[in-house]
Amino acid sequence: MITADISQSDNVVPLDKAMAPKRTRLQEFWFLFRRNKLAILGMIIFFFFFFIALIGLLLTAGRHPVFDPALIRLQEKLRPPLAEPNLETLLPDEVPAFGVYLFGTDDLGRDVFARMLQGAWVSLTVGFVAVGISVLLGIFMGGIAGYYGQHQVRLDHILAIGLVFLGAAFLAMDNILFGFMFLFLGVCCALYCLSRRKTSVRRAPFNREHLLGTNVFSIDTLIMRIVDIMLCFPSFFLILTVVALLPASIYNIMIVIGLTSWMGTTRFVRAEFLSLREQDFVMAVRALGVGNFRIIFRHMMPNAIGPVLVSATIGIATAILTEAGLSFLGFGVPPPHATWGNILSDGKNFIFDAPWLTFIPGVAILIVVLSFNLFGEGLRDVLNPKLRERS
């Protein structure tokens, strides 16, 4: 009778029904992310910047662009923002699209608004490509250090890698004979390493082959010491030195920034892999006979990607700042491409006569970098359960 009364009560929730509304992972992410108002603001500015960069690419590219950032009008130089052009001194093709200089003109009479549009796409490209290179390299190095870190590097491994690099160096110096000779020796040494791995024969302590198989250091030690060496160099001055030695190119800028900013991602991925490697689900998958490749990319990488996304988001802001600094110093993207850094550099000589040449790109860099940092902080709070605010 008591059981029947309880089951008929309206206040009792049946056990076969969920006690809380079910949310997908994406819905849960958005529910937590939207509580951070500053992160929402940063995301809105980020998407607006992305839209402006795409529009700028369409409007400033081609032989007859709508806004020509390279068009010189010496008779219209240093015009203030919202100034109307002097139609009597301009050809029909030199009149600005809106009939007004929205952001004024520089010392050569070029439309600052058109140059800012082109610079937005250049900054976006440099930021995303450079961070993409650093993230891919960081995931690769961090994954190897975290999953295969306990494996030992032997003396014959070092000998094989050294011979291959020596052969590549001779080939780069157009010394074909020594180049192919050292490459051949390196390949032979690598094949010897593979044969030693398949046949584990006990040898005498002072045998020459035993000395070649001596363990020198672990893979984790090797990678992390490379990271420590890279972190010892001031990154901006290292980038500045490399860019000064290479030909001026937007591709060189992206590659150099990417190859000098992968260390933080490597540390994040290594720490996550060291934690996940001993988890029960990884041990269970390994006991089922699943290969290492599937374990890494199917089971471990999705759980370790959170800190990488946060690092990548903030890294885009750092790459944009680095490119602007290089362009300001004259080592950035070469002309005729306009970037926010070289617009800022061109305006430093006219800071009192034409302050808009300094304030407009400076404020744009400030807002975009701040939006990426706010967006990255919001992602960090959402993806890290320890940092979530409890309501």
ROLUMDREN-423934 format. One record per residue (C-alpha): x, y, z. Coordinates in nm, 3 decimals, m for minus. Each point is the difference from the previous one (the first is absolute). Last residue first. Layout:
<pts>
X,Y,Z
X,Y,Z .
...
</pts>
This chain:
<pts>
X,Y,Z
2.748,2.916,m0.994 .
0.346,m0.145,0.004 .
0.246,0.183,m0.220 .
0.195,m0.229,m0.223 .
0.377,0.000,0.057 .
0.035,m0.363,0.114 .
m0.216,m0.121,m0.290 .
0.253,0.128,m0.256 .
m0.163,0.023,m0.344 .
m0.245,0.274,0.095 .
0.235,0.227,0.194 .
0.274,m0.039,m0.260 .
m0.240,0.075,m0.283 .
m0.102,0.322,0.170 .
0.362,0.100,0.049 .
0.065,m0.067,m0.369 .
m0.290,0.221,m0.105 .
0.122,0.279,0.226 .
0.353,m0.031,m0.142 .
m0.126,m0.007,m0.359 .
m0.217,0.307,0.063 .
0.290,0.189,0.161 .
0.221,m0.070,m0.302 .
m0.270,0.129,m0.235 .
m0.076,0.312,0.206 .
0.364,0.102,0.054 .
0.100,m0.065,m0.362 .
m0.290,0.215,m0.123 .
0.083,0.275,0.253 .
0.359,0.014,m0.127 .
m0.108,m0.012,m0.365 .
m0.230,0.305,0.049 .
0.211,0.191,0.255 .
0.324,0.022,m0.198 .
m0.116,0.123,m0.341 .
m0.279,0.190,0.179 .
0.265,0.220,0.165 .
0.068,0.188,m0.326 .
0.209,0.311,0.077 .
0.100,m0.099,0.354 .
0.070,m0.370,m0.061 .
0.134,0.067,m0.349 .
0.328,m0.197,0.015 .
m0.168,m0.286,0.188 .
m0.263,m0.031,m0.272 .
0.197,m0.217,m0.241 .
0.085,m0.245,0.280 .
m0.364,m0.032,0.102 .
m0.096,m0.073,m0.359 .
0.296,m0.243,m0.006 .
m0.140,m0.187,0.301 .
m0.361,m0.001,m0.112 .
0.105,m0.170,m0.318 .
m0.003,0.119,m0.359 .
0.140,m0.226,m0.272 .
0.190,0.193,m0.269 .
0.237,m0.025,0.181 .
0.181,m0.256,0.219 .
m0.159,m0.188,0.292 .
0.213,0.059,0.305 .
0.357,0.111,0.056 .
m0.058,0.378,m0.004 .
m0.010,0.050,0.377 .
m0.376,0.063,m0.003 .
m0.045,m0.301,m0.227 .
0.182,m0.221,0.252 .
m0.208,0.138,0.288 .
m0.325,m0.048,m0.192 .
0.099,m0.357,m0.083 .
0.079,m0.070,0.364 .
m0.327,0.154,0.119 .
m0.199,m0.208,m0.249 .
0.192,m0.312,0.108 .
m0.070,0.072,0.368 .
m0.372,0.044,m0.069 .
m0.004,m0.329,m0.190 .
0.186,m0.163,0.290 .
m0.286,0.087,0.238 .
m0.235,m0.211,m0.209 .
0.260,m0.273,m0.052 .
0.076,m0.030,0.373 .
m0.370,m0.032,0.080 .
m0.047,m0.259,m0.273 .
0.307,m0.193,0.120 .
m0.127,m0.001,0.360 .
m0.315,m0.180,m0.119 .
0.163,m0.244,m0.247 .
0.115,m0.254,0.258 .
m0.322,m0.203,0.034 .
m0.058,m0.010,m0.376 .
0.369,m0.103,m0.046 .
m0.010,m0.299,0.233 .
m0.272,m0.229,m0.137 .
m0.014,0.022,m0.377 .
0.331,0.166,m0.093 .
0.236,m0.159,0.251 .
m0.172,m0.337,0.050 .
m0.058,m0.037,m0.374 .
0.368,0.054,m0.079 .
0.111,m0.224,0.288 .
m0.191,m0.298,m0.133 .
m0.296,m0.155,0.181 .
0.076,m0.340,0.156 .
m0.292,m0.012,0.242 .
0.244,0.050,0.288 .
0.102,0.336,m0.154 .
m0.362,0.111,0.003 .
m0.034,m0.099,0.366 .
0.323,0.175,0.098 .
m0.117,0.315,m0.179 .
m0.338,m0.016,0.175 .
0.165,m0.052,0.339 .
0.224,0.307,m0.018 .
0.379,m0.048,m0.005 .
0.062,0.167,m0.336 .
m0.252,0.275,0.075 .
0.217,0.186,0.249 .
0.322,m0.022,m0.200 .
m0.201,0.087,m0.311 .
m0.143,0.315,0.161 .
0.344,0.119,0.114 .
0.152,m0.069,m0.342 .
m0.281,0.182,m0.179 .
0.036,0.314,0.214 .
0.381,m0.002,m0.018 .
m0.001,m0.036,m0.377 .
m0.258,0.277,m0.035 .
0.227,0.235,0.195 .
0.305,m0.088,m0.212 .
m0.161,0.054,m0.342 .
0.074,0.375,m0.031 .
0.324,0.026,m0.200 .
m0.094,m0.216,m0.299 .
m0.336,0.174,m0.041 .
0.146,0.352,0.005 .
0.266,m0.105,m0.252 .
m0.251,m0.168,m0.231 .
m0.245,0.292,0.001 .
0.269,0.263,m0.060 .
0.164,m0.209,m0.273 .
m0.335,m0.027,m0.176 .
m0.055,0.377,0.015 .
0.333,0.050,m0.174 .
0.320,0.199,0.053 .
0.292,m0.225,m0.087 .
0.156,m0.173,0.303 .
0.282,0.132,0.220 .
m0.202,0.287,0.153 .
m0.292,m0.238,0.058 .
0.226,m0.236,0.196 .
0.138,0.278,0.219 .
m0.340,0.157,0.068 .
m0.152,m0.338,0.084 .
0.279,m0.066,0.251 .
m0.039,0.353,0.136 .
m0.374,m0.061,0.049 .
0.049,m0.342,0.158 .
0.262,0.098,0.257 .
0.207,m0.320,m0.002 .
m0.005,m0.221,0.311 .
m0.340,m0.139,m0.097 .
0.152,m0.176,m0.302 .
0.262,m0.168,0.220 .
m0.267,m0.114,0.247 .
m0.213,m0.143,m0.282 .
0.302,m0.188,m0.140 .
0.062,m0.131,0.352 .
m0.363,m0.113,0.012 .
0.032,m0.192,m0.324 .
0.319,m0.185,0.096 .
m0.112,m0.082,0.354 .
m0.332,m0.138,m0.124 .
0.178,m0.214,m0.260 .
0.216,m0.154,0.272 .
0.376,0.035,0.027 .
0.320,m0.177,m0.111 .
m0.093,m0.369,m0.009 .
0.292,m0.207,m0.129 .
m0.075,m0.196,m0.316 .
0.311,0.121,m0.181 .
0.207,m0.117,0.299 .
m0.153,m0.348,m0.022 .
0.089,m0.015,m0.368 .
0.361,0.076,0.089 .
0.004,m0.283,0.258 .
0.121,0.104,0.344 .
m0.288,m0.143,0.203 .
m0.030,m0.314,m0.218 .
m0.322,m0.036,m0.192 .
m0.349,m0.121,0.074 .
m0.204,m0.019,m0.317 .
m0.322,0.198,m0.035 .
m0.082,m0.031,m0.368 .
m0.280,0.222,m0.129 .
0.129,0.323,0.153 .
0.355,m0.072,m0.113 .
m0.124,m0.039,m0.358 .
m0.174,0.338,0.017 .
0.315,0.169,0.128 .
0.203,m0.162,m0.280 .
m0.248,0.137,m0.253 .
0.053,0.347,0.149 .
0.380,m0.042,m0.024 .
m0.031,m0.097,m0.365 .
m0.221,0.302,m0.065 .
0.253,0.228,0.170 .
0.291,m0.150,m0.196 .
m0.189,0.059,m0.325 .
m0.081,0.358,0.103 .
0.365,0.055,0.087 .
0.109,m0.119,m0.346 .
m0.279,0.187,m0.177 .
0.112,0.331,0.149 .
0.371,m0.070,m0.030 .
m0.031,m0.046,m0.377 .
m0.267,0.268,m0.064 .
0.174,0.294,0.166 .
m0.253,0.263,m0.102 .
0.008,0.169,0.346 .
m0.355,m0.119,0.067 .
0.113,m0.350,m0.099 .
0.279,0.020,0.260 .
m0.250,0.105,0.267 .
m0.240,m0.281,m0.095 .
0.287,m0.250,0.035 .
0.090,0.136,0.343 .
m0.364,m0.017,0.106 .
m0.022,m0.364,m0.109 .
0.330,m0.088,0.169 .
m0.105,0.165,0.326 .
m0.336,m0.180,0.000 .
0.171,m0.338,m0.048 .
0.265,0.067,0.267 .
m0.259,0.120,0.252 .
m0.204,m0.317,m0.055 .
0.317,m0.213,0.028 .
0.071,0.154,0.341 .
m0.340,m0.095,0.133 .
m0.303,0.217,0.076 .
m0.212,m0.162,0.271 .
m0.376,m0.037,0.010 .
m0.167,0.152,0.308 .
m0.119,0.303,m0.191 .
m0.205,m0.198,m0.252 .
m0.342,0.129,0.108 .
0.076,0.340,0.155 .
0.310,0.097,m0.196 .
m0.146,m0.126,m0.329 .
m0.329,0.178,0.062 .
0.178,0.321,0.100 .
0.212,0.002,m0.315 .
m0.292,m0.067,m0.235 .
m0.246,0.224,0.184 .
0.256,0.283,0.012 .
0.082,m0.030,m0.370 .
m0.366,0.007,m0.096 .
m0.072,0.285,0.242 .
0.300,0.208,m0.115 .
m0.087,m0.036,m0.369 .
m0.366,0.083,0.059 .
0.099,0.296,0.218 .
0.208,0.142,m0.285 .
m0.277,m0.065,m0.253 .
m0.272,0.155,0.218 .
0.186,0.313,0.106 .
0.169,0.072,m0.332 .
m0.326,m0.039,m0.189 .
m0.197,0.218,0.242 .
0.266,0.273,m0.003 .
0.015,m0.003,m0.382 .
m0.380,0.008,m0.026 .
m0.028,0.294,0.240 .
0.285,0.182,m0.177 .
m0.197,0.006,m0.325 .
m0.295,0.164,0.170 .
0.229,0.240,0.189 .
0.166,0.100,m0.329 .
m0.337,0.076,m0.156 .
m0.100,0.212,0.301 .
0.336,0.179,m0.005 .
m0.058,0.120,m0.358 .
0.339,0.078,m0.151 .
0.095,0.367,m0.033 .
0.370,m0.065,0.029 .
0.033,0.139,0.355 .
m0.308,m0.192,0.112 .
m0.369,0.055,m0.073 .
m0.312,0.034,0.215 .
m0.184,m0.279,0.180 .
m0.334,0.031,m0.184 .
0.144,0.196,m0.294 .
m0.323,0.109,m0.170 .
m0.179,m0.063,m0.329 .
m0.092,m0.349,0.119 .
0.223,m0.175,m0.255 .
0.289,0.247,0.015 .
0.061,0.214,m0.315 .
0.322,m0.104,m0.175 .
m0.169,m0.178,m0.293 .
m0.189,0.318,m0.097 .
0.326,0.200,m0.005 .
0.067,0.230,0.291 .
0.096,0.370,0.016 .
m0.346,0.153,m0.044 .
m0.167,m0.268,0.211 .
0.175,0.113,0.317 .
m0.087,m0.291,0.224 .
m0.230,0.035,0.304 .
0.154,m0.048,0.341 .
m0.161,m0.261,0.227 .
0.338,m0.065,0.168 .
0.270,0.266,m0.049 .
0.188,0.050,m0.332 .
0.373,m0.062,0.034 .
0.062,m0.021,m0.377 .
m0.264,0.093,m0.256 .
0.222,0.164,m0.266 .
0.237,m0.296,0.023 .
m0.275,m0.244,m0.095 .
0.155,m0.349,m0.002 .
m0.216,m0.311,m0.057 .
0.150,m0.296,0.189 .
m0.296,m0.073,0.232 .
m0.247,m0.008,m0.293 .
m0.353,m0.031,0.137 .
m0.248,m0.139,m0.253 .
0.281,m0.195,m0.159 .
0.084,0.018,m0.371 .
0.289,m0.242,m0.056 .
m0.105,m0.238,0.275 .
m0.013,0.017,0.377 .
m0.111,0.289,0.225 .
m0.377,m0.062,0.021 .
0.006,m0.380,0.022 .
0.283,m0.020,0.251 .
m0.150,0.282,0.207 .
m0.333,m0.183,0.016 .
0.179,m0.308,0.132 .
0.192,0.206,0.256 .
m0.316,0.185,0.106 .
m0.180,m0.331,0.060 .
0.289,m0.137,0.208 .
0.016,0.323,0.201 .
m0.376,m0.023,0.065 .
0.042,m0.365,0.101 .
0.275,0.096,0.247 .
m0.190,0.302,0.131 .
m0.301,m0.222,0.076 .
0.223,m0.264,0.163 .
0.168,0.263,0.220 .
m0.337,0.134,0.111 .
m0.118,m0.352,0.083 .
0.322,m0.056,0.197 .
m0.063,0.323,0.191 .
m0.354,m0.110,0.083 .
0.108,m0.335,0.147 .
m0.330,m0.179,0.064 .
m0.023,m0.070,m0.373 .
0.286,m0.250,0.022 .
m0.160,m0.233,0.253 .
m0.327,m0.047,m0.190 .
0.188,m0.004,m0.332 .
0.223,m0.289,0.111 .
m0.295,m0.191,0.146 .
m0.188,0.042,m0.327 .
0.302,m0.124,m0.198 .
0.040,m0.303,0.227 .
m0.367,m0.085,m0.038 .
m0.235,0.085,0.279 .
m0.243,m0.226,0.186 .
m0.247,0.162,0.235 .
0.035,m0.118,0.360 .
m0.158,m0.285,0.202 .
m0.043,m0.220,m0.303 .
m0.299,m0.233,0.000 .
0.008,m0.372,0.087 .
0.000,0.076,0.372 .
m0.339,0.164,m0.008 .
m0.007,0.342,0.172 .
m0.212,0.006,0.316 .
m0.201,0.316,0.066 .
m0.313,m0.117,m0.180 .
m0.062,m0.291,0.242 .
m0.147,m0.314,m0.150 .
0.322,m0.198,0.036 .
0.025,0.099,0.364 .
m0.354,m0.110,0.080 .
0.049,m0.333,m0.175 .
0.317,m0.070,0.191 .
m0.167,0.083,0.330 .
m0.285,m0.239,m0.081 .
</pts>
